[in-house]
Amino acid sequence: MVRLTDCNNVDDLRQLAKQRLPGPIFHYIDGAADDEVTYRRNSAAFDDCDLVPNVLAGVDAIDMSVTVMGQKLDMPVFCSPTALQRLFHHDGERAVARAAEKFGTLFGVSSLSTVSLAEIGALTNSPKLFQFYFHKDRGLNDAMVERAKAAKFDAMALTVDTITGGNRERDLHTGFTSPPRLTLKSLMSFAAHPRWAFNYFTHEAFELAELKDHVQEGSNVAVSVGDYFSTMLDQSMNWDDAAELCTKWGGPFCLKGIMSVEDAKRAVDIGASAIMISNHGGRQLDGSRAPFDQVAEIADAVDGRIEIILDGGIRRGTHVLKALAAGATACSGGRMYLYALAAAGQPGVERALGNMRSEIERDMKLLGVRNVEEINRDMLRYR
C-alpha cells in the first residue's frame, strides 16, 4: 500500500488515488479522449527537448516568483480549474483553495465547481481565477459573471475548446456520470472503497454549486461530462462573444484552450490579458498537438503582447523550466493536484505542490539561474 509520505512525485500520488477511489471516478480523472494519444503526448513532448545548464552562477538564493494576470505568485505553476472536485474528496475545492494559499499560488475554480464561488472567495485571500463555460442560457452566463465579481475573483478564463464533448471512452466503459448513477456495478465499486463511500454519502449532498439553480443536469440529473458539454454549452460561441465577455468582466481575462498562432493573435486583438495553451488535458480532440510543442512559436508570434500559460502535461519541475525557457509566463495543471486531492485531501494537495516547489528550486539551481527572468531559449535544445 502506498502512503502519502511515500509520494515523491505525480505518479506516486496517482497510485494512491487509484487505491482510494472507485474505478469510474479514478478513470474520469485519469482518462482522456479516443486513444488517449494526445494525453500521453502532453507529457512526452518535454522529453524531446533538453536543458543546457550553466554553472558557477551563485545560486544560493532562488526566486521562482512570477506575475500572472496582475497577481504575484510564489511559484511559476498553479492549480488549473477542474470540475467535480467533491467527487474525488469530500472537501473538494475547499482543500485545494487552502493548499494553494499556503503555497502562494493561484487557484482556478471551474464553472462546474462543487463549492460556491462565494464560499471560496471568503475562504482564502490568495489569487483566484474563475473558469467560465459559455452556456446556451445567457441568464446563467450573466449570473456567473456577477457572482464571480461579488466573490472578488481576480481573473476570468473563458474555456474555448469545449464546443462539444470529447469522446471519453473510459467514461463510456465505466458508466461515469455526475452525480454517480447508483447501479449494481457502481454500488459494488463503492463497497470496495468504503472510506470514499462513507465520506461521499455522509457529507453535504453533491451538487454543481454555481449551476444547480439554473440546470438540473450534473446535480440532480445524472449526466456524463461529455454530454453536458454537447447539450448545455453554446456551440455558436464565437470571437464576438469572447470579446463581449472580456468587456463585461472588466478585469484580467484569459482564453483557455488556445493552440494556434492565429488564435493567439486574435486573443491579443480582443484585449485578453493571457492565453492558456491547452488541449483540455487530451480530453477533447485526440491527435492534437501537445501544449509544449506550441509554446515557442506562439511566444514568437505574440512578442510579449500577452501572457502565455502552458496548461497540461506538467509532471516535473523540469517541465516547468522548459516551458518558461520556450516562452511561457507560467504553467498550470489539473491531474498533478487532482490525484493528490483524491489521495489525501488538503494534505495531499500540499504534498503535490510542495514536491513541485522543491523540484523547481533544485532544478533552477542545477540549471544555473537565480530567478525566472534568467531562464531563456538558449537553454533549450530540441532533439
N, C-alpha and C positions, 0 to 999 in steps of 0.2 A: 504493500500500500504506500502510495506517495503521500507525504505530508507537506504542509505549506513551507516548513523550514527547509525542506529538501528542494524547493522550487527556485532554481537559479536562472531560469530563462523562460521564454514563452512556451516552449514545447513541454517543459515540466508542468507549468500551470495548465496547459491543455490536458495533460494526462490526469491531473487531479480533478479538473472539471468533468472529464469523461466518467470518472468514478462516481461523482456525486450527482450527476444529472440523469433523469430519464432519457432514454435513447432519442426520442423525437426532438426533445429540447436541445440536447447536445448537438445533434446533427443540424438543427436550424442555425446555431452559431457557426458550426464548422463547415457547413456546406456552401455550395455556390451553384452557378448555372451550368446546364448541359453537361459537358465532360469535365468541367472544372479546370480547363486548360489555363484560362486567364488567372484564376485564383492561384494556381501554383506558380504561374509566371510572375505574379506580383512580387513575390519574394525572390524567386530565382534570378530576376533581372539584375539584382545587385551583384550576383556572382560573376557577371560578365564585365565587371568594372573593378579595377584595383586602385587602392590608395597608395600614394607615393609620399612617405613621411619625410619631414625634415628633422634634424637633431640639433642639440646644443642650443635650444631655444628658450631656456629659462622658464620652465612650465610649472613652477611650484604653486602658483595661484591660477586657477581656471575660472573664467567667467563664461558660462554657457547660456546666459540670458539672451532673449530676443524680444522684439516688439512686434506684435501681430494685431492688426486692426486697432491700433491705438492702445493696446494692453501689453504691459511688460510681463513676460513670462520668465520664470526662473530656470526653465529648461526648454530646449527647442523642439519639444514634442508634447502633444496634448491629446486628450480623450475625445475622439471623434463622436459625433452624435449617433446613437444606435437605439433601436426600438425595443420595447417589450421587456425592459430590464428586470421587473419584478417576477418574471417567469424564471429567471436564472438564479436570483437570490431574493428573498423576501424584502430586503432593504432597497434593492434596485438603485434608482438614481440617487437616493439619499447617500448611499455608501460611496458612490463614485464622486459625488459633489464634495463630500468631506475629504476624501483622499486627494482629489485634485487641489483643493485648497491647501492641504498640508504640504504639498509639493510645489505650490506656487505656480500652477499651470492652469490652462483653460479647460473648461468642461463644456462639451457640446450636448445639448438636450434636444431630442427628437420630437417632431410633431406627434409621433406615436409613443410618447413617454407614458410611464405608468405612475408618475408622481406629478402633481400640477406645477406649472411654472411659478405660481405664487409661492408655493411651499419651498421650491428650490431657491427662488430669489431671496426668501427670508432666511434660508438655512446657512448660506455662506456669503462671504464678501469677495470671493475670488472671481476672476473674469468668467463670464458665461456667454455662450453662443446659442441662439435658438435656431434650430434647423427647421425649415419651412417646406412642407409639402403643399403644392398648389392644387386644392380641391375644386371639384365642379361647383360646390356650394360656396358662392362668393361671400355670403354672410359669415360662414365659418372662417374663411380666409381673413376677413376683416377682424373678426373676433380674436383670432390667434395673434394678429399683429398688435392689437390693443392690449391683450393680456401679457405679451412679452414686454411691451413698453412699461406696463404697470409694475411688472416684476423686476424692472430695471436690468434687463439683459443688455449686455454691452454690444452685441453684434448679432446680425441675422445671416444665415446661409440658406439660400434657395437651392434645393436639390433639383437638378435639371436632367438627370439620366434615368428617371423612373416613369417615362411617358407611358410605359406599360410594364407589367410584371415580367421579370426574367423567368426562365424555365428551370426552377429549382427542384430538380428531380429527387434529391434526397427527401425533401418535404413531401413529395408525392408518394414516395415509398413508405415513409413513416406515418403519414397522415397528420403531420403537424398543422395545427391551426392556432389562432389567437381568438378567444381563450382556448385551451386544450379541450377537445371533444372527449367526453367520458365514454369510451368504448372498452370492450373486453381487453383489447390489445393495450390500450393506454393505461387502463387500471392495473394490468399486470406489470407494466413498466414502472408505474408509480409505486406499487407494492414492493418492487425490488430496490427502491430508493426511498426508504421510509423517512429519512430526515428531511429530504426535499418535500415529500408529500405532506408531512406534518406542518412544515412551515408554510407551504402554499395554502393549505386548507384552513389553517388556524389564524392567519393574519388577515388584514382587510381584503375585501373581495378584489380580484384582479379587474382592472379597467384601464382604458386609454384615457387618461385624465383630461386631456385637452379636447377630446373628440366625443366623449360619451354623451354630452348634451345635444349633439348635432346628428350623430350617426350611431346606430346600434352595432354595426359591424366592428368586430375586434374587441368589444367589451361584453355585449350580451348575446351577440350572434357570432358563432364561430366562423372564421374565415382564414384562408391562407394569406400570407403577406403578398404573394404574387397576385392573387385575385383581388385583394384590396387595392393594389396599385392600378390594376387593369380596369376596375369598375368605379372607384371613388375619385381618382385623380383626373385632372382636366387634360385630356390629350390634345386640346387645341392650344395649350400654353405656348407662347412664342416670345420673341425678344421684346416686343412692346409690353407684354405682361411683366417681364422681368424688370424692365426699366421703370414701369409704373410702381411695382412693389419696392424697388430701390428708393424711389422718391417718397413713397408713403412711409417707409420705415424711417428714413431721415437720419440714419446713423451708419456706422461701418457695415458694409453689405458685401456678401461673398456669394459666388456661384459655385456650388459643389457638384462636380461631375464633368468639368471641362477637360477635354482630352486633345483638342486640336489647336493649332496655331490660330486658325481663322476665328474660332470661338473665343480664344483668349483675347484677341484684339477687339472683338465685339464687346466683351466684358469691360474692357477699358473704355470703350465708346459710351456705354450706358452709365458710367460713373461708379462701377463696382470698386470696392476697396481691395478685394482679394479674390483669388480663384483657388479652389481645391482641385488639383489634378487627381482625378479619381475615376475608377470604373465600378464603384459600389462594392468593392471587395470581391470582384469577379462574379457578382450575383445577378448581373443584368445581361450584358452582351458577351457571351463567351467567344473567345477568339480575338477580342480587342487587345490593344497594347497595354503593357504594364505602365502605371503612372511614372515610375522612374525613367522609363525609356523616353518619355515625352518632356521631362523637365528642362533639359538643356536647350532644345530648340524653341520651346515656348519662352524660356527666360531670355534667350537672344532676341526673340521677336518682340516682346513687350518692353524690353530695355529699361527695366526698373519702374515702369509706369503703374504697376500693380503688384501687390504681394502674391507670392506663389506658395501654396501649401501642398506638399506631397501627402496624399492620403491613400494608404493601402500598402500592404506587404511588409510593414516595419516589424522586424523581429529582433534586431540587434542595434546597439549603439553605432556600429559602423555603417548600418543602413542610413541612419540619420545623417551622419557626416558625409556620406556620398551624395545624398540628396542636397545638402547645403552646398557642397562643392559644385554640384551641377547647376545651381542657381535658385534653389528653394529658399524661402524665408524661414520656414519651419516645417514640421511633419506632424501628421496625426494618424491615429489608428484606432480600430474598433476591437478586433479579436484580441489584440495584445492585452487589453484590460477586461474584456468580457469573460475570457477563460478564468481570469483571476477573480472576478466578481462571483462567478459560479462556484469557484473552488472554495472561497472563504469570505465572501462579503467584503467589507471595507478593509480588513487586514490583507486580503488577497490583492485588492487593487493597489494598496500601499506597497505591497511586495513587488508587484509588476512595475510600478513607477520608480520604486527605489532601485530595482535591478537596472532599469533603463538609465536612470540618472548616473549610477555608478559606472555603467559601461561607457556612457558618453564622456564622463570626466576622464576615465582611464584612457579611452581611445583618443581624446583630444591631446592628452599628454604624449601618447605614443606617436601621434601624427605630428607633434611639434607645434601646436597652436595654443595660444593663451585665451583667445576669445573667438566667437563665431565669425567675426569680421575677417579674421585671418585665414579662414577656410576658403579656398578658391579652386578654379577649374584646373590650374596647373598641377594640383594634387591628385588628379584622376588620369587613369589610362584605361582605355576600352580595349577589350580583347578582340 
